[in-house]
Structures are given as structure tokens and as C-alpha cells.
């Protein structure tokens, strides 16, 4: 299939967008099915899309991936979830954007393609479910917010904890003042892991374009391990595990705290200490310190602590709490009266007094289904979703500025949240936006 370069389909998308796409709620009845397309047929995208496809009011009509073998396999799998109806196959995302039958897209590419793809989808008149982290850097995230508002598109970010009823109750509990004044919040992402080795470079398979996979990132030799998930270890494609996993906890903590603006300062310590000398770039141990006017928040991350455990399936779907001290992804809220332990993805929450007595609690459930329901509801109603891109821009920026504090040498950075700029470090500001520009880059004018 002939490749169509980004510049060509960007112009096509802009031209289509100027025609004024009607909101889906204005043209579809309550019983009409929302037609979705998947862009990026990896594990998470397939999980979200197949779940949506099982709904009676949704059909997946198209799937897109540059890797042909994976594309065919996932199309067959999705067909099994929707009574045998096989989606159209696309190797280029512009084929999805040109499909007038597609109402919304699920963007589940590697992280560095999230924002460029989502912006193009908005320009083509599609609503968007974009996986976390929705942006590679602060500036790109702001551009997607602009695109969402300009083209009047629903953009739901895959930070699904915002749709969990137990998390909403945790927010109400904290905001009611029952904990007392909350002045300290600790967010954890303490996971196990080993070193990362690239191995030898090789020629990219003929079945896909390595240059298109790289997209807005800098050109480099093909490595199979980068393509098959190792991109998480490199700044050009990812923000490390803080972006891949920790953003869930950061976003949830800020939601419970009432979604304050970004902090006034951030500092970092740590580095690649356990796996020093391997080929990874991102830290494997890190502590971030965020200064807010009314509280302090810390984020503790590891990629070597094999004694820690994420919240497992029995907790996500049952009336159980994690073993809090071994819970790798917990959040702790310290109030003047009591403290709360909160677990993401169905972990629930408990409130403890000074003598360890539990005075309130709520079991949780994994909120994927509720988050997807919210997305479909908002496509029809045109209301902003629970994880609207505007909210996500704040929490994702908090993640980005933490990474930047590490990348400039573990310095303390002062941050102007309203301007989304650092006030004491030009090098930090240069990391807020890609400096290399190519045909795949997000444009200044969207």
C-alpha cells in the first residue's frame, strides 16, 4: 500500500475540518451505533477497543497499524468480539481520517505518536480516546487541548481512575475536610525490573516503515528491541515509567486534591543507579518533590524493587484491600486528623487514626468499563468527559516537569503554571518542547 506522508494528509485533514463536522449527538439517534477505529494495535489499544466493540451501541469499523502481521491478527480478534464483523484494515492513519463512517478513534500508538495522531484526528472531525500519557512533552499537550477546543472534539485520556466511583468518593471525603488539612501527599510507583540491553542494530523489516514509526522523534538505526516495547527506556519516545505507569497515581492524587494548578517548584533526586551501564536512559530510582501553596507532594519511583506488588486482579474485582506497605502503586494523604491510603485501578481506600484504627473505607473495582461508558456517553451528549484533555494537561505536565528536573541534573526548578514555563532554567524550558522539527512534528498552528 502506498505511503502518504504526513504533510499531505495534514493538508487533507485541515481541508476537511474547515467544512464543519456536525457533532455526533446532532446526527445520530440514541439507538445508533458509534463507529470507532483503533490506531495502534498493541496490547492496551486492543484491550480498550475489543471491550468497546462488545457494547451494543458501538462497532469497531477500522483498525490501523504499520505492522501488517499484527494488524491482521488484531482485526480477526476484534471481529470475534463483535459477532464476526471484521473491521477494515488500514496501514496508514490517513485512511482512518478519510473514512466518513468513523466517529471516533482510539489512539494507542507508542507514546511519542499520541499527540500528533490525536491532533490529526481532531482536525479530521473525529472524537478521540487517547492512551496515557497523552503527550510526549508540555508544549505538545497544550496543542492537543487547543485542537480539541478549536474543532469541538471530545478527547478522553486513558487515565481511567477518574471514572471510578470509589475514587470520586475518596475525593469527596478529602474535600469535606474529614482528614483535616492535608499538607503532605506521597505518591508511589515502586516496581521491580531488570537492565535493558539494546543488542545489535539491524535492517528494519520490509513490512513497515521505520521512519514512519520514528515520526517526530530523531532519526536512528532500527533496533528490534526498541520497536517491541523497549522505546519506554528512551526520552525521545517516552517519559519512562513515570509516564507509562506513574501518571495514573499522579493524576488520581491531583483529582482527590481537587485538581489544583501545577506546582510552583519541583526538585528531583536519583538516576539510573541499579542498572547503571545498561542501555536505558530513564531513571530506575527517583524521588520528586513538588511544592504547592497549600501542601507538599512527593513521588517515589523505582524499577528494581522486586519486593513490591501492583494491585492484582483479585483486588481489582473483589472486596479486598492491598497490603498497603507492599503496594507498589499506592497514594498516601496525610491530614491533620487522619490519613488515607488509596489504591488505583480498584485498590479501594481506607482511613486510619493515629492508633491504626480504620474509621472509614471503600472497596474498589477496576474502572475500565465506566471510563469507556463515559467516553461513549460524551460522544453522544457532547459533554466534556471525566478525563478531559484539559484536566489531563495539568496532571501530565506535573509528570513532565518532574522528568525535566531530573534531566537538567536533579536541580530545583521554579515553574509558572499559567505560562507553562520555568522561570530559572532555560535548559529546562528547551525540554518542554521537541527541538528537532520534521514532517511529522506537531505544527505551531493547528
Residue pairs with C-beta under 8 A, 6 or more apart in sequence:
1 91
1 92
3 92
3 209
3 212
4 92
4 94
5 439
6 116
6 215
6 439
6 440
7 439
8 94
9 92
9 93
9 94
9 97
9 98
9 120
10 120
10 123
10 443
12 94
12 97
12 98
13 94
13 97
13 120
13 123
13 124
14 123
16 97
16 98
16 123
16 124
16 125
17 122
17 123
17 124
17 125
17 151
21 125
21 151
23 152
23 382
24 34
24 103
24 104
24 127
24 379
24 380
24 382
25 379
25 380
25 381
25 382
28 34
28 103
28 380
30 380
31 57
32 57
33 56
33 57
33 58
33 59
34 57
34 58
34 59
34 103
34 104
34 376
34 379
34 380
35 58
35 59
35 60
35 61
35 101
35 102
35 103
35 104
36 49
36 52
36 53
36 58
36 59
36 60
36 61
36 102
36 103
36 104
36 105
36 106
37 60
37 61
37 62
37 63
37 64
37 87
37 90
37 96
37 99
37 102
37 104
37 105
37 106
37 126
38 45
38 46
38 49
38 60
38 62
38 63
38 64
38 74
38 78
38 87
38 105
38 106
38 108
39 45
39 64
39 65
39 93
39 96
39 105
39 106
39 107
39 108
39 109
39 117
39 121
40 64
40 65
40 106
40 107
40 108
40 109
40 110
40 113
40 117
41 63
41 64
41 65
41 67
41 70
41 71
41 73
41 74
41 108
42 70
42 108
42 109
42 110
44 108
44 131
44 158
45 106
45 107
45 108
45 109
45 131
46 74
46 77
46 78
46 108
47 368
48 106
48 108
48 129
48 131
48 158
48 368
48 372
49 60
49 63
49 78
49 106
49 108
50 60
50 77
50 78
50 81
51 81
51 368
51 369
51 372
52 58
52 60
52 106
52 372
52 376
53 59
53 60
53 78
53 81
53 82
54 81
54 82
55 372
55 376
57 376
58 376
59 82
59 85
60 78
60 81
60 82
60 87
61 87
61 88
61 99
61 101
61 102
62 87
62 88
62 89
62 90
62 95
62 96
62 99
62 102
63 71
63 74
63 75
63 78
63 87
63 88
63 89
63 90
64 71
64 89
64 90
64 91
64 92
64 93
64 95
64 96
65 71
65 74
65 91
66 91
66 92
66 208
66 209
66 212
66 213
67 207
67 208
68 91
68 207
68 208
69 207
71 89
71 90
71 91
72 89
75 86
75 87
75 89
76 86
78 86
78 87
79 85
79 86
79 87
88 99
90 96
91 208
93 117
93 120
94 120
96 102
96 105
96 121
96 126
97 120
97 121
97 123
97 124
97 126
98 124
102 126
103 126
103 127
103 379
104 126
104 127
104 128
104 129
104 154
104 375
104 379
105 117
105 121
105 126
105 127
105 128
105 129
106 129
106 130
106 131
107 113
107 114
107 117
107 118
107 121
107 128
107 129
107 130
107 131
108 131
109 117
110 213
110 231
110 237
110 238
111 133
111 136
111 231
111 232
111 237
111 238
111 239
111 243
111 244
112 136
112 215
112 216
112 217
112 231
112 236
112 237
112 238
113 215
113 216
114 130
114 131
114 133
114 134
114 135
114 136
115 130
115 134
115 135
115 136
115 140
115 141
115 143
115 144
115 442
116 140
116 215
116 216
116 440
116 441
116 442
117 130
118 128
118 130
118 134
118 144
118 147
118 155
119 143
119 144
119 147
119 442
119 446
121 127
121 128
121 153
122 128
122 144
122 147
122 148
122 150
122 151
122 153
122 155
123 147
123 151
123 446
125 151
125 153
126 153
127 153
127 154
127 155
127 379
128 148
128 153
128 154
128 155
128 156
129 156
129 158
129 372
129 375
130 144
130 155
130 156
130 157
130 158
130 389
131 157
131 158
132 157
132 158
132 159
132 243
132 247
132 248
132 251
132 392
132 396
133 239
133 243
133 244
133 247
133 396
133 399
134 141
134 144
134 155
134 157
134 158
134 389
134 392
134 396
135 141
135 144
135 393
135 396
135 400
136 216
136 237
136 238
136 239
136 434
137 400
137 431
137 432
137 433
137 434
138 397
138 400
138 401
138 420
138 432
138 433
139 420
139 432
139 433
139 434
139 442
140 433
140 434
140 442
141 389
141 392
141 393
141 396
141 397
141 400
142 393
142 420
143 442
143 446
144 155
144 389
144 393
145 389
145 390
145 393
146 446
147 153
147 446
148 154
148 155
148 388
148 389
148 390
150 446
152 382
154 375
154 378
154 379
154 382
154 384
154 385
155 385
155 388
155 389
156 371
156 374
156 375
156 378
156 385
156 386
156 387
156 388
156 389
157 387
157 388
157 389
157 391
157 392
157 396
158 371
158 387
159 247
159 248
159 251
159 252
159 387
159 392
159 395
160 345
160 367
160 368
160 370
160 371
160 387
161 167
161 248
161 251
161 252
161 255
161 344
161 345
161 367
162 251
162 252
162 255
162 367
162 371
162 386
162 387
162 391
163 367
163 370
163 371
163 373
163 374
163 386
163 387
164 346
164 364
164 365
164 366
164 367
164 370
165 367
165 370
166 346
166 348
166 349
166 362
166 363
166 364
166 365
167 252
167 255
167 256
167 342
167 364
167 367
169 362
170 256
170 340
170 342
170 349
170 362
171 255
171 256
171 258
173 179
173 340
173 349
173 351
173 360
174 182
174 256
174 257
174 333
174 335
174 340
175 258
178 335
178 337
178 338
178 351
178 360
179 333
179 335
179 336
179 337
179 338
179 339
179 340
179 351
180 335
180 336
180 337
180 338
181 335
181 336
182 257
182 295
182 333
182 334
182 335
182 336
183 294
183 295
183 296
183 334
183 335
183 336
184 295
184 296
184 297
184 298
184 334
185 253
185 257
185 295
185 296
185 297
185 298
185 331
185 332
185 333
185 334
186 297
186 298
186 300
186 331
186 332
186 334
187 246
187 249
187 250
187 253
187 297
187 298
187 299
187 300
187 331
188 249
188 299
188 300
188 301
188 327
188 328
188 329
188 330
188 331
188 332
189 241
189 242
189 245
189 246
189 249
189 299
189 300
189 301
189 302
189 328
189 329
190 300
190 301
190 302
190 305
190 308
190 328
190 329
191 241
191 245
191 302
191 303
191 305
191 308
191 310
191 328
192 303
192 304
192 305
192 306
192 307
192 308
193 241
193 275
193 284
193 303
193 304
193 306
194 275
194 304
195 275
195 277
195 278
195 280
196 225
196 230
196 233
196 275
196 278
196 279
196 280
197 225
197 278
197 279
198 223
198 225
198 226
198 230
198 279
199 223
199 224
199 225
201 221
201 222
201 223
202 222
202 223
202 224
203 222
204 210
204 222
210 222
210 227
211 219
212 440
213 227
214 220
214 440
215 440
216 434
216 436
216 438
216 440
216 441
216 442
217 236
217 237
217 436
218 236
218 436
220 236
223 230
226 234
226 237
231 237
231 238
232 238
232 240
232 241
232 244
232 282
233 240
233 279
233 280
233 281
233 282
234 280
234 281
234 282
235 281
235 282
235 403
235 407
238 244
238 282
239 282
239 399
239 400
239 403
240 281
240 282
240 283
240 403
241 282
241 301
241 303
242 250
242 282
242 286
242 299
242 301
242 399
242 402
242 403
243 399
243 403
245 329
246 299
246 301
246 399
247 395
247 396
247 399
248 329
248 344
248 345
249 299
249 329
249 330
249 331
249 344
250 299
250 395
250 398
250 399
251 387
251 392
251 395
251 396
252 331
252 342
252 344
253 297
253 331
253 333
254 260
254 394
254 395
254 398
255 391
255 395
256 331
256 333
256 342
257 295
259 391
259 394
259 395
260 292
260 294
261 394
261 417
261 418
262 394
262 397
262 398
262 401
262 415
262 417
262 420
263 290
263 291
263 292
263 297
263 398
263 401
263 415
263 417
264 291
264 292
264 293
264 414
264 415
264 417
265 290
265 291
265 412
265 413
265 414
265 415
266 288
266 289
266 290
266 291
266 401
266 402
266 404
266 405
266 412
266 413
266 415
267 288
267 289
267 405
267 410
267 411
267 412
267 413
268 286
268 287
268 288
268 289
268 402
268 405
268 406
268 410
268 411
269 286
269 287
269 410
270 283
270 285
270 286
270 287
270 301
270 406
270 410
271 283
271 284
271 285
271 286
271 406
271 410
272 278
272 280
272 281
272 282
272 283
272 284
273 283
273 284
273 285
274 284
274 285
274 302
274 303
274 304
275 284
275 303
275 304
283 301
283 303
283 406
284 302
284 303
284 304
285 301
285 302
285 303
285 304
286 299
286 300
286 301
286 302
286 402
286 406
287 298
287 299
287 300
287 301
288 298
288 299
288 300
288 301
288 402
288 405
288 406
289 296
289 297
289 298
290 296
290 297
290 298
290 299
290 398
290 402
299 402
302 308
305 328
307 326
308 326
308 327
308 328
309 322
309 323
309 326
309 327
309 328
310 327
310 328
310 329
311 322
311 327
311 329
311 343
311 344
311 345
311 346
311 347
314 320
315 321
315 322
315 343
315 346
315 347
315 348
315 364
316 345
316 346
316 347
316 364
316 365
316 366
317 346
317 365
317 366
318 363
319 363
320 348
320 363
321 343
321 347
321 348
321 350
321 361
321 363
322 330
322 343
322 347
324 330
324 341
324 343
324 350
327 341
327 343
327 347
329 343
329 344
329 345
329 347
330 341
330 342
330 343
330 347
331 341
331 342
331 343
331 344
332 339
332 340
332 341
332 342
333 339
333 340
333 342
338 351
338 352
338 353
338 354
338 359
339 351
339 352
340 349
340 350
340 351
340 352
341 349
341 350
341 352
342 348
342 349
343 349
343 364
345 364
345 366
345 367
346 364
346 365
346 366
346 367
347 364
348 361
348 362
348 363
348 364
349 361
349 362
349 364
350 358
350 360
350 361
351 358
351 359
351 360
351 361
352 358
352 359
353 359
371 386
371 387
374 385
374 386
375 385
377 383
378 384
378 385
384 390
394 417
397 417
397 420
400 432
401 413
401 415
401 422
401 428
404 413
404 422
404 428
404 431
404 432
405 411
405 412
405 413
405 428
407 431
408 425
408 427
408 428
408 431
411 425
411 428
413 422
413 424
413 425
413 428
414 422
414 423
414 424
415 421
415 422
415 423
416 422
416 423
420 432
421 429
421 432
422 428
422 429
422 432
434 441
434 442
